[in-house]
Every structure is written in C-alpha cells, then in structure tokens.
C-alpha cells in the first residue's frame, strides 16, 4: 500500500497553504452503492478515535470525493482528530464537521446519496443545504454485569438511535446547523436505563449558528447554540458509544486556526435530558458546566526512518462544575457538588513508524458536601500514554504497542475536610480507550497492557488489548464512571485483567457492522469482596448517509 504524509488527507480549499494541498486526482467513476470499491479509510470510524494512529492513504483514498474535511490545513492530520472536531473522514462523529462543498464539481459525485449532500439554493452554489442521517443499533450481552453488582444475570440489552441533520450554508461566512435525534432501549432482564440518555423521544440534539471568516492570518469562527464538543483527549471525553443519546452542550465556542497553531475557547452547559420521555422537552441545563481553552501546536513536519512524521503539542485547561458528584466512603457515599480545574498537556502523533500519545493533567478545585456540609479541597492527577510501532509492510499494517495509565484515587480514611485525591472524568471517555464494557471508569486506577490495531482487509479493522488493572489507592472505591462508585470495598489493589477485541467491517460507504467482546477476570480480593468475573459481548449496526 502506497504511503503518503499523515497530513495528506485535506480538502481542496484555496485557504489551505500550498504545501498541505493534495494534487488533484482523476475523476472517480461512479460505483455500485453495494460495492466495497472506493471505500473511504476505516480510520475515520469513531471507534478508532481513541487510537493515535496515523493515516496512510492510497492515492485512490485521498481523492476529494472520499474525504470531507474542512480547510484546517495541517490539523486535518489523523482523520481530522487534530482539528478539535473529532474524527472527520468520509463521515464525522459530529456531522456538522463534514464539508461537502466539493460536490459543486459534479465529477466528485460518486454515490447515489450525493444529491442530498449538496443542494444548491442559488446560481453560484454559495448557498447550499446538506442533509445527513444515521441509524444505529447496539445489542449487548452481559454475564455478571458490573462485576456482578447489577444482580441481572444474564442481561440482554439493546438500543436504537436515529438522527437527521440539516446544514445550511449562507455563503462562506454563515451557516446554520440543526439535528433531531431519538433513541430507545429495551431487552430482556435489562438494567441501567435510569436516565434520559437511554430513552428519548424526538428532540433537538443540536441547533447552532456559526459565523466564520479570515482574520489576523487565521481561519476564525464563533459557534452559538446547542452542539457536540469533542476538543479533548479521548480519555477525557469522546464520541459517545453508549448510552443511546450522546452528550450535547449549550453555549458559545470560539476557535482560530493559523498555519501551525490553533486555539479553542468554550463556555458550555450540558443539555438536561428529562426522564418523562416526552418529545421536545430537553432543556438548557445549568447543573453541569464545562469551560476552558484548548491549544495545539503542530511541530513542523519532518521525515524519520524514511517516513513522513507529524507531532502535535497540546496544552489545555478544562474547568467543570457538577451539581451532583458524590464521594466514596468506607460504606456508601457522601452526596455533594464539585468544581474541578484541569490544566494539562498532551504530546501525540507519529515519528516514522512510532505512533504515540502521552499526556498528563493535574486536577484541583473543591468538593462541597450537601446540606451545608464541610468543603474540602481536591488535588488529583492523571497520566495517560500509548505507544505503538507500525509495521506498514506487514499484512494488515499492524501497530503493536503498549498502553499505560496512572489515575489518582482518594483516601476515605482521612477527615471530611482533608484534601481529596480522586481524579474525575465524568464526560464519557472513549469506551475503546480502556474498557469496552465500561464496567471500569477512568478513576482511581493504574493499568498497563499490550495493544494491537490492524486492518486485515481494506474495509475491516481489528483492535485488541489486554489491560491489567489495579486501584491506585486501596482506600478509595472502584468506579464504573466518573461519578458512580461501586459498593465493593476490596482490600487488595489488583482489580482485574480485561482481554478484549473489537472488529469492524465497513460493508459499503453507508453500512458498517461490528462486534466487540471482552472477558473480565476479577482479582481474588475483588471476588472475596463480592465481585464476579464475567463476559461481555456487543454487536453494532450503523446505516449512515
């Protein structure tokens, strides 16, 4: 497979510096929609968002008809993950991040759905409408779910989600985006559907206005309204694999892209999903707030071991406020609210065949116990690293490496006004970063284990890993998510070994299937405390246009 630079997958816009443009390739012939020919690269799948892999595109795949990224230059690297919009390939995690303006050129129209992707509304084509849609079905089998703590065994769960988006471009400076979404969940002996993100009748998932332009030698813009937010490392927040309805946020976001540097400022509140399951009842919520800034510097591209290389140095600050954030105790929890400050840094990309991500953050702030209880300071940390070596000449182009994380825990033996040391990641880190089952959250843990990513065929990918997990602090609980502590209080630190694999098959541009599996081998101290080992299997179907 021919290799190109990691930043080769950019769209053809006049704003892109010449050194980052892809030479125009010959027109792509129309293909049968059920054919696997001319498929976009599978690295653009949201499931791969957690992996710091570098795109290696063939000349055919780098054709503008198969990539729909914006004019972000070097930040289109790694399927646009460097841009701050999440991955943006043929389709994106956030559908508004896609740019279908290349369909003005009829030679780029290769698919039977293309008439819905670019609908000109004036003679010049500067005003146009793009429709997008997705149907997703997930089926789950849980044996001893949540280390056996759910008391539902076995559990058969399923959920369905569909969404429809409309992106109206009013010239090159203004656009309006709206998205409707609905989701349902059911199954046999199921559990966990106790919030509005599993079952939601039709509602506005996103609705914002964006104004953008070129100022101070940069592409700048402001977004106001309801939107998704993914400008964070995948171990902090990522595209929601489950529950049914992803997070959405309300507020303002201001961004700016220069040639080798970008900055993103944001102040957002989380949408309030009601439990009444009534259409159009979701509200602007004020109980959860996320604010801060993200910056990224693209180190000038270089060649190492004969391969084009690109490294990004990111610095950020995330602040968040949660109205409900209980702290674990020896028995049960203490209810209360929290304010957390998260300055951090991440260095990631590739140096030749070495693909890596290394980051760290300190978390400060305070916890306020409910009912006018005492306040206590927070001092916590998180270190996260992956490194893989890409064997690009081997079958499947495998990347073989290691992942390690060190995320601090608290100490419930100390007084109620002492510093609390448990790091919190409440905004759905990628399920494919550590634990596919999500039985384990990214809080109070140390893990290390091998990791493998490969593409057995041009339209399939395989992710396999075997993390071994300990609790960072044996005087803190085991967590299923950033705010949910298990009732288990084991004495030992060793928690579990989690061999897992995820296989994805892109059957056509519009149909993707996948299957994920994991077995949870609980440690002896966990089992003595009441935990169980068990299996987890998930199947996935997505229909997208």
Helices and strands as residue ranges (DSSP letters): G 6-8, G 18-20, G 42-44, G 46-48, G 64-66, G 73-76, G 81-83, G 95-97, G 101-104, G 106-108, H 114-117, E 119-120, E 127-142, E 155-170, E 174-188, E 200-215, E 218-227, E 249-257, E 261-272, E 283-298, E 302-304, E 307-322, E 327-328, E 333-334, E 336-351, E 354-369, E 375-377, E 380-390, E 399-407, E 445-454, E 460-470, E 479-481, E 484-485, E 494-506, E 511-522, H 524-528, E 534-544
